[in-house]
Amino acid sequence: MAIVDQKKKVFGNIAALRTLTEGFPKLKTSFSFPSINNNGNPITFLTDLIKSLIGYEALVKSVVDILSHSLPDIEHEIKVVLKQELKSIVSCGVDPSIPAFIKSTGTGINIEVNKIDFTDMMLIDPNSVGGKLMYNDITLQYIPIWNNTR
């Protein structure tokens, strides 16, 4: 069955149900609905379907209601989906988490110091004056420059 026939069948069923419940049908399955064609665009079909079921004014009211009250939720969901899509495109699905063997609960890794310390900074004693400057903050102490006791 072609798409046109399926769409006409849906609108025909709506017209039949309206005939049973309200009397004469208000739905015309003619060219007044631009979605009655062999095009597979679902948005125009759903728009025409909603217009025929609840009317144009109710459709506009519900769209305004959704945009005015649910916009933060819609924005959040769009951002989540965009972030997922960007991650799948950019990082090719790579999981950038730290492997378990490197974490503090794992076995760790052993690296020789000379392979990572190119400037010999780790050879400086942390308790020396220079080491205290490099490795941690030196607490300021009062050191008299001259002796005032006479």
Phi and psi in degrees as GROMACS dihedral restraints (atoms count N, CA, C in turn):
[ dihedral_restraints ]
;  ai    aj    ak    al  type     phi  dphi    fc
    3     4     5     6     1   -73.5    20    10
    4     5     6     7     1   163.5    20    10
    6     7     8     9     1   -63.2    20    10
    7     8     9    10     1   -38.6    20    10
    9    10    11    12     1   -60.8    20    10
   10    11    12    13     1   -44.1    20    10
   12    13    14    15     1   -65.2    20    10
   13    14    15    16     1   -39.5    20    10
   15    16    17    18     1   -64.9    20    10
   16    17    18    19     1   -42.4    20    10
   18    19    20    21     1   -65.8    20    10
   19    20    21    22     1   -42.1    20    10
   21    22    23    24     1   -63.4    20    10
   22    23    24    25     1   -35.7    20    10
   24    25    26    27     1   -65.3    20    10
   25    26    27    28     1   -40.6    20    10
   27    28    29    30     1   -62.7    20    10
   28    29    30    31     1   -48.1    20    10
   30    31    32    33     1   -67.3    20    10
   31    32    33    34     1   -32.6    20    10
   33    34    35    36     1   -65.8    20    10
   34    35    36    37     1   -40.2    20    10
   36    37    38    39     1   -64.8    20    10
   37    38    39    40     1   -38.5    20    10
   39    40    41    42     1   -63.4    20    10
   40    41    42    43     1   -43.3    20    10
   42    43    44    45     1   -63.8    20    10
   43    44    45    46     1   -39.3    20    10
   45    46    47    48     1   -65.7    20    10
   46    47    48    49     1   -41.9    20    10
   48    49    50    51     1   -66.4    20    10
   49    50    51    52     1   -37.6    20    10
   51    52    53    54     1   -66.8    20    10
   52    53    54    55     1   -34.8    20    10
   54    55    56    57     1   -63.4    20    10
   55    56    57    58     1   -40.9    20    10
   57    58    59    60     1   -70.5    20    10
   58    59    60    61     1   -34.3    20    10
   60    61    62    63     1   -95.9    20    10
   61    62    63    64     1   -32.1    20    10
   63    64    65    66     1  -118.6    20    10
   64    65    66    67     1    -9.7    20    10
   66    67    68    69     1   110.7    20    10
   67    68    69    70     1  -117.5    20    10
   69    70    71    72     1   -79.4    20    10
   70    71    72    73     1   143.7    20    10
   72    73    74    75     1   -72.3    20    10
   73    74    75    76     1   144.5    20    10
   75    76    77    78     1  -100.4    20    10
   76    77    78    79     1    -2.1    20    10
   78    79    80    81     1   -98.7    20    10
   79    80    81    82     1   128.9    20    10
   81    82    83    84     1  -112.7    20    10
   82    83    84    85     1   125.9    20    10
   84    85    86    87     1   -96.1    20    10
   85    86    87    88     1    65.6    20    10
   87    88    89    90     1  -118.3    20    10
   88    89    90    91     1  -156.9    20    10
   90    91    92    93     1   -78.9    20    10
   91    92    93    94     1     7.9    20    10
   93    94    95    96     1   -71.7    20    10
   94    95    96    97     1   -18.7    20    10
   96    97    98    99     1  -104.0    20    10
   97    98    99   100     1   111.8    20    10
   99   100   101   102     1   -68.0    20    10
  100   101   102   103     1   -13.0    20    10
  102   103   104   105     1   -83.4    20    10
  103   104   105   106     1    -8.8    20    10
  105   106   107   108     1   -81.5    20    10
  106   107   108   109     1    82.5    20    10
  108   109   110   111     1  -156.0    20    10
  109   110   111   112     1  -174.6    20    10
  111   112   113   114     1   -89.4    20    10
  112   113   114   115     1    13.1    20    10
  114   115   116   117     1   -78.1    20    10
  115   116   117   118     1   144.0    20    10
  117   118   119   120     1   -96.3    20    10
  118   119   120   121     1    20.9    20    10
  120   121   122   123     1   -73.9    20    10
  121   122   123   124     1   112.1    20    10
  123   124   125   126     1   -76.9    20    10
  124   125   126   127     1   -24.4    20    10
  126   127   128   129     1   -66.9    20    10
  127   128   129   130     1   -46.6    20    10
  129   130   131   132     1   -65.8    20    10
  130   131   132   133     1   -35.9    20    10
  132   133   134   135     1   -65.3    20    10
  133   134   135   136     1   -45.2    20    10
  135   136   137   138     1   -66.1    20    10
  136   137   138   139     1   -36.1    20    10
  138   139   140   141     1   -63.7    20    10
  139   140   141   142     1   -45.9    20    10
  141   142   143   144     1   -64.6    20    10
  142   143   144   145     1   -37.2    20    10
  144   145   146   147     1   -64.8    20    10
  145   146   147   148     1   -44.1    20    10
  147   148   149   150     1   -67.6    20    10
  148   149   150   151     1   -39.9    20    10
  150   151   152   153     1   -60.6    20    10
  151   152   153   154     1   -39.4    20    10
  153   154   155   156     1   -75.5    20    10
  154   155   156   157     1   -27.6    20    10
  156   157   158   159     1   -83.7    20    10
  157   158   159   160     1   -49.4    20    10
  159   160   161   162     1  -113.9    20    10
  160   161   162   163     1   -13.2    20    10
  162   163   164   165     1   100.2    20    10
  163   164   165   166     1   160.1    20    10
  165   166   167   168     1   -68.3    20    10
  166   167   168   169     1   -41.5    20    10
  168   169   170   171     1   -63.6    20    10
  169   170   171   172     1   -40.9    20    10
  171   172   173   174     1   -67.6    20    10
  172   173   174   175     1   -34.6    20    10
  174   175   176   177     1   -64.4    20    10
  175   176   177   178     1   -45.6    20    10
  177   178   179   180     1   -63.4    20    10
  178   179   180   181     1   -42.2    20    10
  180   181   182   183     1   -63.1    20    10
  181   182   183   184     1   -42.6    20    10
  183   184   185   186     1   -69.2    20    10
  184   185   186   187     1   -36.1    20    10
  186   187   188   189     1   -66.5    20    10
  187   188   189   190     1   -42.9    20    10
  189   190   191   192     1   -63.9    20    10
  190   191   192   193     1   -40.0    20    10
  192   193   194   195     1   -61.5    20    10
  193   194   195   196     1   -45.4    20    10
  195   196   197   198     1   -64.7    20    10
  196   197   198   199     1   -45.3    20    10
  198   199   200   201     1   -68.6    20    10
  199   200   201   202     1   -31.2    20    10
  201   202   203   204     1   -85.9    20    10
  202   203   204   205     1   -26.4    20    10
  204   205   206   207     1  -108.7    20    10
  205   206   207   208     1   -27.1    20    10
  207   208   209   210     1  -111.8    20    10
  208   209   210   211     1    13.0    20    10
  210   211   212   213     1   -62.5    20    10
  211   212   213   214     1   -41.1    20    10
  213   214   215   216     1   -62.0    20    10
  214   215   216   217     1   -39.0    20    10
  216   217   218   219     1   -67.1    20    10
  217   218   219   220     1   -40.9    20    10
  219   220   221   222     1   -64.2    20    10
  220   221   222   223     1   -42.6    20    10
  222   223   224   225     1   -62.6    20    10
  223   224   225   226     1   -42.0    20    10
  225   226   227   228     1   -62.6    20    10
  226   227   228   229     1   -45.1    20    10
  228   229   230   231     1   -65.2    20    10
  229   230   231   232     1   -39.5    20    10
  231   232   233   234     1   -63.5    20    10
  232   233   234   235     1   -41.9    20    10
  234   235   236   237     1   -64.6    20    10
  235   236   237   238     1   -39.3    20    10
  237   238   239   240     1   -63.8    20    10
  238   239   240   241     1   -45.3    20    10
  240   241   242   243     1   -66.7    20    10
  241   242   243   244     1   -41.7    20    10
  243   244   245   246     1   -62.6    20    10
  244   245   246   247     1   -40.7    20    10
  246   247   248   249     1   -63.5    20    10
  247   248   249   250     1   -42.3    20    10
  249   250   251   252     1   -63.8    20    10
  250   251   252   253     1   -42.5    20    10
  252   253   254   255     1   -66.2    20    10
  253   254   255   256     1   -42.0    20    10
  255   256   257   258     1   -64.2    20    10
  256   257   258   259     1   -39.3    20    10
  258   259   260   261     1   -64.2    20    10
  259   260   261   262     1   -39.8    20    10
  261   262   263   264     1   -70.2    20    10
  262   263   264   265     1   -31.3    20    10
  264   265   266   267     1   -80.0    20    10
  265   266   267   268     1   -47.2    20    10
  267   268   269   270     1   -75.9    20    10
  268   269   270   271     1   -49.7    20    10
  270   271   272   273     1   -94.0    20    10
  271   272   273   274     1     4.1    20    10
  273   274   275   276     1    55.7    20    10
  274   275   276   277     1    32.2    20    10
  276   277   278   279     1    78.0    20    10
  277   278   279   280     1    15.9    20    10
  279   280   281   282     1   -77.6    20    10
  280   281   282   283     1   134.7    20    10
  282   283   284   285     1   -91.7    20    10
  283   284   285   286     1   112.7    20    10
  285   286   287   288     1   -85.4    20    10
  286   287   288   289     1    19.6    20    10
  288   289   290   291     1   -72.9    20    10
  289   290   291   292     1   156.7    20    10
  291   292   293   294     1   -75.5    20    10
  292   293   294   295     1   132.2    20    10
  294   295   296   297     1   -62.6    20    10
  295   296   297   298     1   152.5    20    10
  297   298   299   300     1   -65.1    20    10
  298   299   300   301     1   -31.6    20    10
  300   301   302   303     1   -72.4    20    10
  301   302   303   304     1   -17.4    20    10
  303   304   305   306     1   -89.8    20    10
  304   305   306   307     1   -24.8    20    10
  306   307   308   309     1   -64.1    20    10
  307   308   309   310     1   168.6    20    10
  309   310   311   312     1   -63.7    20    10
  310   311   312   313     1   -23.2    20    10
  312   313   314   315     1   -88.0    20    10
  313   314   315   316     1    -8.8    20    10
  315   316   317   318     1   -91.0    20    10
  316   317   318   319     1  -172.7    20    10
  318   319   320   321     1   -77.0    20    10
  319   320   321   322     1   -23.8    20    10
  321   322   323   324     1    83.4    20    10
  322   323   324   325     1  -174.4    20    10
  324   325   326   327     1  -130.6    20    10
  325   326   327   328     1   150.7    20    10
  327   328   329   330     1  -113.0    20    10
  328   329   330   331     1   124.8    20    10
  330   331   332   333     1  -129.9    20    10
  331   332   333   334     1   136.8    20    10
  333   334   335   336     1   -69.9    20    10
  334   335   336   337     1   140.6    20    10
  336   337   338   339     1   -61.3    20    10
  337   338   339   340     1   -40.8    20    10
  339   340   341   342     1   -67.8    20    10
  340   341   342   343     1   -13.4    20    10
  342   343   344   345     1   -83.5    20    10
  343   344   345   346     1   -17.9    20    10
  345   346   347   348     1  -119.3    20    10
  346   347   348   349     1   -16.8    20    10
  348   349   350   351     1  -103.0    20    10
  349   350   351   352     1    86.3    20    10
  351   352   353   354     1   -78.2    20    10
  352   353   354   355     1   -22.5    20    10
  354   355   356   357     1  -102.1    20    10
  355   356   357   358     1     9.2    20    10
  357   358   359   360     1    55.1    20    10
  358   359   360   361     1    34.3    20    10
  360   361   362   363     1   -71.7    20    10
  361   362   363   364     1   -30.3    20    10
  363   364   365   366     1   -78.6    20    10
  364   365   366   367     1    -5.1    20    10
  366   367   368   369     1   -83.6    20    10
  367   368   369   370     1   -10.7    20    10
  369   370   371   372     1   -80.4    20    10
  370   371   372   373     1   133.1    20    10
  372   373   374   375     1   -67.7    20    10
  373   374   375   376     1   124.7    20    10
  375   376   377   378     1   -65.3    20    10
  376   377   378   379     1   -20.0    20    10
  378   379   380   381     1   -88.5    20    10
  379   380   381   382     1    -8.5    20    10
  381   382   383   384     1   -77.2    20    10
  382   383   384   385     1   168.9    20    10
  384   385   386   387     1   -61.6    20    10
  385   386   387   388     1   -45.7    20    10
  387   388   389   390     1   -65.8    20    10
  388   389   390   391     1   -38.3    20    10
  390   391   392   393     1   -66.3    20    10
  391   392   393   394     1   -38.3    20    10
  393   394   395   396     1   -65.5    20    10
  394   395   396   397     1   -33.1    20    10
  396   397   398   399     1   -68.6    20    10
  397   398   399   400     1   -36.2    20    10
  399   400   401   402     1   -82.2    20    10
  400   401   402   403     1   -42.4    20    10
  402   403   404   405     1   -92.4    20    10
  403   404   405   406     1   -31.1    20    10
  405   406   407   408     1  -153.2    20    10
  406   407   408   409     1   173.0    20    10
  408   409   410   411     1   -76.4    20    10
  409   410   411   412     1   136.6    20    10
  411   412   413   414     1   -86.8    20    10
  412   413   414   415     1   129.2    20    10
  414   415   416   417     1   -75.6    20    10
  415   416   417   418     1   135.5    20    10
  417   418   419   420     1   -70.6    20    10
  418   419   420   421     1   129.8    20    10
  420   421   422   423     1  -121.8    20    10
  421   422   423   424     1   149.1    20    10
  423   424   425   426     1   -80.5    20    10
  424   425   426   427     1   115.6    20    10
  426   427   428   429     1  -117.7    20    10
  427   428   429   430     1   114.0    20    10
  429   430   431   432     1   -68.4    20    10
  430   431   432   433     1   135.8    20    10
  432   433   434   435     1   -82.1    20    10
  433   434   435   436     1   -37.6    20    10
  435   436   437   438     1  -134.1    20    10
  436   437   438   439     1   163.1    20    10
  438   439   440   441     1  -100.7    20    10
  439   440   441   442     1   120.2    20    10
  441   442   443   444     1   -92.5    20    10
  442   443   444   445     1     1.1    20    10
  444   445   446   447     1   -80.1    20    10
  445   446   447   448     1   123.7    20    10
